[in-house]
């Protein structure tokens, strides 16, 4: 049986042509209808002579019946910023040369942030040495003599420097420039002289500030005793804190100390026992030009249980004459006698311990501390 469409020979009972897929009915012997083109299977592989003509390039394609053309990419154009107008300072050229590149914001601004942050150091940086040096000196005295006013003083100096620096600096520059102009020789470049004399100085502020720190440290050596370098640093720190606290308690909370004048010096003696430490206090008071010595002890029962003063010792003397004294009261009374000599001896012990610690020869815990009134509140 042969395919009626392509003429391919079909196998028995084969209905569809394996070459063209046409259905062939074995009972249909009719001829192929007129007008129907038949598909001829090529016997050889066709050769394309000119592939460009047979398969032309497609420049565009259609989606949904519409032609979509490729849009050209837009080139980004950078917007050029207009050039900044060059600042031309207006004013005396000699003053402009003296101040330098900071002329604009010193003249135009009422507040100087650098003066706020650096205060007198910034005065030195701008070559106002006298104001800067005196300011640092004043700061040292305030910190040393009035420690409670240190923070308000620093805040006042910072704010005042920020608001007043530019005005003070411009007045100073004007005077210095006038002096340079008066001393300049004929034909000499005054602006160049001002430029050399003015400007800033970086080295001097650091030098002055470093010297300021050294002076402050040396002035505080007595306030910060040598015991901090001791191998008993922790124990000595606790001893110092306890002596200060109890010494303030003696001075503030016991009325007898006020009656007997103002505190000039206080010695704290620590008695190291087997289970606890005992604290004895020797006070040197000034009452209308006269020296008076007082003795207090904690009696081993805590910071609040202190006893002493001249009146108390006199009461013990009277009690001893009439009724006698307990052993502890008698020991207290014996210790309170000859206080001036005992005070000086304990003062020498405190100095000896400080020197031993300073020289690295301390072999035991520091047990004597010496304070003046200001030391107790530092």
C-alpha positions as CSV (number, residue, x, y, z in Angstrom):
1,X,0.0,0.0,0.0
2,X,1.3,3.4,-0.9
3,X,0.6,6.8,0.8
4,X,-1.8,8.7,-1.4
5,X,-0.1,12.0,-0.4
6,X,3.6,11.4,-0.7
7,X,3.8,8.0,-2.3
8,X,5.7,6.4,0.6
9,X,5.2,2.7,0.9
10,X,3.2,1.8,3.9
11,X,3.2,-1.4,5.9
12,X,0.2,-3.7,6.1
13,X,-2.6,-2.2,8.3
14,X,-0.6,1.0,8.6
15,X,-3.0,3.9,8.5
16,X,-0.8,7.0,9.0
17,X,2.2,7.7,6.8
18,X,5.4,7.8,8.7
19,X,6.8,10.3,6.3
20,X,4.0,13.0,6.0
21,X,1.5,11.8,8.6
22,X,-1.4,11.6,6.1
23,X,-4.3,9.3,7.1
24,X,-4.8,6.6,4.4
25,X,-8.0,4.6,4.3
26,X,-7.5,1.2,2.7
27,X,-11.1,1.2,1.5
28,X,-10.7,4.6,-0.2
29,X,-9.5,4.2,-3.8
30,X,-10.4,7.7,-5.0
31,X,-7.8,9.9,-6.5
32,X,-6.3,12.8,-4.7
33,X,-8.6,15.8,-5.0
34,X,-7.8,18.5,-7.5
35,X,-6.1,21.7,-6.0
36,X,-4.5,19.9,-3.1
37,X,-0.7,20.3,-3.2
38,X,1.2,17.3,-2.2
39,X,4.3,17.4,0.0
40,X,7.4,16.0,-1.7
41,X,10.0,14.6,0.5
42,X,13.4,15.8,-0.6
43,X,15.8,13.1,-1.6
44,X,18.9,15.1,-0.7
45,X,19.7,17.7,1.9
46,X,19.2,21.1,0.4
47,X,22.2,23.5,0.2
48,X,21.8,27.1,1.0
49,X,23.9,29.1,-1.4
50,X,23.4,32.5,0.2
51,X,22.3,32.3,3.8
52,X,22.0,36.1,4.1
53,X,19.3,36.1,1.5
54,X,17.4,33.0,2.8
55,X,17.5,34.2,6.5
56,X,17.6,38.0,6.7
57,X,18.3,39.7,10.0
58,X,15.3,40.8,12.0
59,X,15.7,44.3,13.2
60,X,12.5,44.5,15.2
61,X,9.9,42.2,16.6
62,X,6.3,42.4,17.4
63,X,4.5,41.8,20.6
64,X,0.7,41.7,20.5
65,X,0.7,43.0,16.9
66,X,2.7,46.1,17.8
67,X,6.3,46.8,16.9
68,X,8.6,47.4,19.9
69,X,11.6,49.5,19.0
70,X,14.7,49.6,21.3
71,X,15.0,52.9,23.0
72,X,18.3,54.7,22.9
73,X,20.0,55.0,26.3
74,X,20.2,58.4,27.8
75,X,23.6,59.6,28.8
76,X,23.9,61.0,32.3
77,X,25.0,64.6,32.2
78,X,26.8,65.7,35.4
79,X,25.6,69.1,36.5
80,X,28.5,71.3,37.2
81,X,28.2,73.4,40.3
82,X,28.9,77.0,39.9
83,X,32.3,77.9,41.2
84,X,32.3,79.4,44.7
85,X,32.9,83.1,44.9
86,X,36.4,83.8,46.2
87,X,36.2,85.6,49.6
88,X,37.9,88.9,49.4
89,X,38.6,90.2,52.9
90,X,37.7,93.8,53.5
91,X,39.6,95.9,56.0
92,X,43.1,97.0,56.9
93,X,45.5,94.9,54.9
94,X,48.0,94.9,57.7
95,X,45.4,93.5,60.2
96,X,44.4,90.9,57.6
97,X,48.0,89.9,57.1
98,X,48.6,89.7,60.9
99,X,45.5,87.4,61.6
100,X,46.0,85.3,58.5
101,X,43.5,82.9,56.9
102,X,41.2,83.0,60.0
103,X,40.4,86.6,59.5
104,X,37.0,86.0,58.0
105,X,35.4,84.0,60.9
106,X,37.1,86.0,63.6
107,X,35.8,89.3,62.3
108,X,32.3,88.1,61.2
109,X,31.4,85.8,64.1
110,X,30.6,87.0,67.6
111,X,31.3,83.5,69.2
112,X,34.5,81.5,69.0
113,X,34.1,77.7,69.5
114,X,37.8,77.1,69.8
115,X,38.1,79.6,72.6
116,X,35.2,77.9,74.3
117,X,36.9,74.5,74.2
118,X,40.5,75.6,74.9
119,X,40.1,78.8,77.0
120,X,43.5,80.2,78.0
121,X,45.3,77.7,75.9
122,X,43.7,79.3,72.8
123,X,45.0,82.7,73.9
124,X,48.5,81.3,73.9
125,X,47.9,79.7,70.5
126,X,46.9,83.2,69.2
127,X,50.1,84.7,70.7
128,X,48.4,86.6,73.5
129,X,50.9,85.2,76.0
130,X,50.2,87.5,78.9
131,X,46.5,86.8,79.1
132,X,47.1,83.1,78.6
133,X,49.8,82.8,81.2
134,X,47.9,84.9,83.8
135,X,44.7,82.9,83.1
136,X,46.5,79.6,83.7
137,X,48.1,81.0,86.9
138,X,44.7,82.1,88.1
139,X,43.2,78.7,87.3
140,X,45.8,77.0,89.3
141,X,45.2,79.2,92.4
142,X,41.4,78.6,92.1
143,X,41.8,74.9,91.9
144,X,44.3,74.8,94.7
145,X,42.7,77.2,97.2
146,X,39.0,76.9,96.3
147,X,38.4,73.3,95.1
148,X,34.7,73.5,95.7
149,X,34.5,76.4,93.1
150,X,36.5,74.6,90.4
151,X,33.6,73.4,88.2
152,X,31.7,76.8,88.3
153,X,35.0,78.6,87.6
154,X,35.8,76.4,84.6
155,X,32.3,76.8,83.2
156,X,32.5,80.6,83.6
157,X,35.9,80.8,81.9
158,X,34.9,78.7,79.0
159,X,31.7,80.6,78.2
160,X,33.4,83.9,78.8
161,X,36.3,83.0,76.5
162,X,33.9,81.9,73.7
163,X,32.0,85.2,73.7
164,X,34.8,87.6,74.4
165,X,37.8,86.2,72.6
166,X,37.2,87.7,69.1
167,X,36.7,91.2,70.5
168,X,39.7,91.0,72.8
169,X,41.8,89.5,70.0
170,X,40.9,92.2,67.4
171,X,41.7,95.0,69.9
172,X,45.0,93.4,70.7
173,X,45.8,92.9,67.0
174,X,45.0,96.5,66.2
175,X,47.4,97.8,68.9
176,X,50.2,95.5,67.8
177,X,49.7,96.4,64.1
178,X,49.9,100.1,64.9
179,X,53.1,99.5,66.8
180,X,54.6,97.6,63.9
181,X,53.6,100.4,61.5
182,X,55.2,103.0,63.8
183,X,58.5,101.0,64.1
184,X,58.7,100.0,60.4
185,X,61.5,101.6,58.4
186,X,60.7,103.6,55.2
187,X,60.2,101.3,52.3
188,X,59.8,98.2,54.4
189,X,57.0,95.8,53.6
190,X,54.7,96.4,56.6
191,X,52.2,93.6,55.6
192,X,55.0,91.1,55.5
193,X,56.2,92.2,58.9
194,X,52.7,91.8,60.3
195,X,52.4,88.3,58.7
196,X,55.6,87.3,60.5
197,X,54.7,88.8,63.8
198,X,51.1,87.5,63.8
199,X,49.5,84.2,62.9
200,X,49.6,81.4,65.5
201,X,52.1,79.5,67.6
202,X,51.5,75.8,68.2
203,X,54.6,75.1,70.4
204,X,54.1,77.7,73.1
205,X,50.6,76.5,74.2
206,X,51.8,72.9,74.7
207,X,54.9,74.2,76.6
208,X,52.9,76.4,78.9
209,X,50.2,73.8,79.5
210,X,52.8,71.1,80.3
211,X,54.5,73.5,82.8
212,X,51.1,74.2,84.3
213,X,50.5,70.5,84.8
214,X,53.9,70.0,86.4
215,X,53.3,73.0,88.8
216,X,49.9,71.7,89.7
217,X,51.3,68.2,90.4
218,X,54.1,69.6,92.6
219,X,51.6,71.7,94.5
220,X,49.5,68.6,95.2
221,X,52.3,66.4,96.4
222,X,51.5,67.2,100.0
223,X,47.7,66.7,99.4
224,X,48.4,63.4,97.6
225,X,50.8,61.7,100.1
226,X,53.6,59.4,99.1
227,X,51.8,56.4,100.6
228,X,50.2,55.9,97.2
229,X,53.5,54.5,96.0
230,X,53.8,52.1,98.9
231,X,53.5,48.3,98.6
232,X,50.7,48.8,101.2
233,X,48.8,51.0,98.8
234,X,45.4,49.4,99.4
235,X,45.6,49.3,103.2
236,X,47.0,52.9,103.3
237,X,44.2,54.1,101.1
238,X,41.6,52.6,103.5
239,X,43.5,54.1,106.5
240,X,43.5,57.5,104.9
241,X,39.8,57.4,104.1
242,X,38.9,56.3,107.7
243,X,41.1,59.0,109.2
244,X,39.6,61.7,107.0
245,X,36.0,60.6,107.8
246,X,36.5,60.3,111.5
247,X,38.6,63.6,111.6
248,X,35.7,65.4,109.9
249,X,33.4,63.8,112.4
250,X,35.5,65.2,115.3
251,X,35.6,68.7,113.8
252,X,32.0,69.0,112.7
253,X,29.9,67.0,115.1
254,X,31.5,67.7,118.4
255,X,30.8,71.2,119.7
256,X,33.8,71.3,121.9
257,X,36.1,71.7,118.9
258,X,34.3,74.8,117.9
259,X,34.5,76.2,121.4
260,X,38.2,75.6,121.5
261,X,39.0,77.6,118.3
262,X,39.8,76.8,114.7
263,X,41.6,73.7,113.6
264,X,45.2,74.2,112.5
265,X,46.4,70.7,112.2
266,X,45.2,67.2,113.0
267,X,47.2,63.9,113.5
268,X,45.5,60.6,113.1
269,X,47.2,57.7,114.9
270,X,46.2,54.1,114.0
271,X,46.7,51.4,116.6
272,X,46.7,48.0,114.7
273,X,45.2,45.4,117.0
274,X,44.8,41.7,116.6
275,X,41.2,41.9,115.4
276,X,40.6,45.5,114.5
277,X,42.2,49.0,114.2
278,X,41.7,51.8,116.7
279,X,42.0,55.5,115.8
280,X,43.3,58.2,118.0
281,X,43.1,61.9,117.0
282,X,45.3,64.8,118.2
283,X,44.1,68.3,117.3
284,X,46.0,71.5,117.3
285,X,43.6,74.4,117.7
286,X,44.1,78.2,117.5
287,X,41.9,80.2,119.9
288,X,42.5,84.0,119.8
289,X,46.2,83.5,119.1
290,X,46.6,80.8,121.7
291,X,47.3,77.2,120.9
292,X,45.2,74.5,122.4
293,X,45.6,70.7,122.0
294,X,42.8,68.2,122.1
295,X,42.7,64.4,122.1
296,X,40.0,62.0,120.9
297,X,39.7,58.3,120.5
298,X,37.2,55.9,118.9
299,X,37.3,53.6,121.9
300,X,37.1,50.7,119.5
301,X,33.3,51.0,119.0
302,X,33.0,52.7,115.6
303,X,33.2,56.1,114.0
304,X,30.3,57.6,115.9
305,X,31.6,56.7,119.3
306,X,34.3,59.3,119.8
307,X,35.3,61.0,123.1
308,X,37.6,63.7,124.0
309,X,38.1,67.5,124.3
310,X,39.5,69.6,127.1
311,X,36.2,69.7,129.0
312,X,35.9,66.0,128.9
313,X,39.4,65.5,130.3
314,X,38.7,68.0,133.1
315,X,35.6,66.0,134.0
316,X,37.6,62.8,134.2
317,X,40.1,64.5,136.5
318,X,37.3,65.5,138.9
319,X,35.8,62.1,138.7
320,X,39.1,60.5,139.5
321,X,39.6,62.6,142.6
322,X,36.1,61.7,144.0
323,X,35.4,58.1,142.8
324,X,38.3,56.8,140.9
325,X,38.3,55.7,137.2
326,X,37.8,52.6,135.2
327,X,40.9,51.2,133.5
328,X,39.9,52.4,130.1
329,X,39.2,55.9,131.4
330,X,42.5,56.0,133.2
331,X,44.3,55.0,130.0
332,X,42.5,57.7,128.1
333,X,43.5,60.3,130.8
334,X,47.1,59.2,130.7
335,X,47.2,59.5,126.9
336,X,45.7,63.0,127.0
337,X,48.5,64.4,129.2
338,X,51.4,66.3,127.7
339,X,49.6,66.7,124.4
340,X,51.9,69.3,122.9
341,X,55.0,67.1,123.0
342,X,53.0,64.0,122.0
343,X,51.5,65.9,119.0
344,X,55.0,66.9,117.8
345,X,56.3,63.4,118.2
346,X,53.4,61.9,116.2
347,X,53.9,64.6,113.5
348,X,57.6,63.5,113.2
349,X,56.4,59.9,112.9
350,X,54.1,60.8,110.0
351,X,56.9,62.7,108.2
352,X,59.3,59.7,108.7
353,X,56.8,57.3,107.2
354,X,56.2,59.6,104.2
355,X,60.0,59.7,103.6
356,X,60.4,56.0,103.9
357,X,57.6,55.4,101.4
358,X,59.1,58.0,99.0
359,X,62.5,56.2,99.2
360,X,61.0,52.8,98.8
361,X,62.0,51.7,102.2
362,X,58.6,51.2,103.8
363,X,58.4,47.8,105.5
364,X,55.1,48.3,107.3
365,X,51.7,49.8,107.0
366,X,51.5,53.6,107.4
367,X,49.8,54.4,110.8
368,X,50.2,58.2,111.1
369,X,48.5,60.8,108.9
370,X,48.7,64.5,109.1
371,X,46.0,66.9,107.9
372,X,45.2,70.6,107.9
373,X,41.7,71.8,107.7
374,X,41.6,72.0,103.9
375,X,43.1,68.5,103.6
376,X,40.1,67.0,105.5
377,X,37.7,68.2,102.8
378,X,39.6,67.3,99.7
